[in-house]
């Protein structure tokens, strides 16, 4: 009988605790995960990111929570665990737990587990999806000159596109290289949403053959990344540059010097500016036309030139043509012209050689005139007598 | 007709002696002068046409006018020279106390133009014949050096040389006629008539030769 009373007393003592335990389980079951978020949304291998888990208490009573943890997966390492202790979440309230993680070098979708421990119940386990994609932004040269020429400014256009499933930020392109001038020194594109592209142009003036390095810098979340793309700069003949052709050259002598005149034509595809023509050694330019400025020659344009010079013991002399391109780069070309076909200086007697018929005519006339004069004077003398 | 022309050309002393007492007749003398002017015109026309390429492009349309002016100038310069020669001979004959109507001087000098008709005609033919082979230098005529170079080329060309030498030879023939013509027109001695005609004609010939660059 006494044993019966003892058992009844223990039952009375345990009854509230059991009732409380049943209430805790029910309330904990009403805590749900509303959603998860990673920043950046898609990681690259080795990226650090933040994983946020949002929960909501849908019960009518507050639910005490011991801790919230995110457990390291083999491909996603959790770097911190700031929610070792946590109070309670009130009825209808939401709470967000944020963890820093680091992706491994593998690609794929990984599921580190989020565990919410309740004080009066068990725990809530929720695998959080973390996507890792190694696709990098695409960098492409969309326009460049057919050929680079020393000290000639050329335009290079580049494009940056984002084939990743997530956005990238702070996109900029920085060109660099030895012995070359680049303007602008860098170009900022900004944010690129998935499947978007940005385009920038640079003025490149190389002083020597080198590698032009384009550095593409961008951020994936808080992760600063960069890609280097080389563009070899090799000098070759400019296929479009102005090409001055000399034609119709006539060389004459006058007043102790030579005069060369003719036409110059721009047979190239670009304008030749400040075209100046003179003569080179062994010829010595003299006044009035030591140097002959032709001004500007558009493609297929033609202009006359007229230069004066002195030269001795030469059958050919160089005609020096200098011109500039639109960037002010100076070019020079040489055309040889013959001076053997010139008119001889007076006294050399080349063109003063008399045709035979003319000499005969003059002699006949001279003889007739002489004879007539002689005869008329003879007659006059006879008349005097 | 031919007889007096032959006398005029070969025996001018007899020709003018016979006309000494007669009234001056200017019909034939003036005809010879006009024919000489006409004979000189074709040469001038051709030379003017040759200068076309030297004219600036904007003046090319005036080439016809230039050639017409050259023809007229050649014709009238012959007449002017005729008058100048008569006046110069007349004035010089005054130094030797020459006497006689100036019309007789015009007649005598006009007759002397007969050889010049042939001379100018041959000069014109020489110019027409040799002109196509003459090449003008490509020079800037606006510069003194260019003009000098052009002059040198023209003076040293066969065309100019032949034309000038023929002109000088026929001028000597004409001067021979003028000497006898002025002798009787101004009642001069043969020596004084030779000086009267020889000095101006000599100067004229020297000028012609120097123009050729020989002197």
Interface residues (C-beta under 8 A of the other chain):
Chain A: X250 X252 X253 X254 X255 X257 X259 X261 X288 X306 X343 X346 X351 X352 X353 X354 X355 X358 X361 X362 X365 X366 X369 X372 X373 X375 X376 X377 X379 X380 X383 X384
Chain B: X9 X10 X11 X12 X13 X14 X17 X115 X122 X126 X130 X135 X137 X138 X139 X140 X143 X144 X145 X146 X148 X149 X150 X152 X153 X155 X156 X157 X158 X161 X162 X165 X166 X169 X170 X172 X173 X176 X177 X180 X190 X213
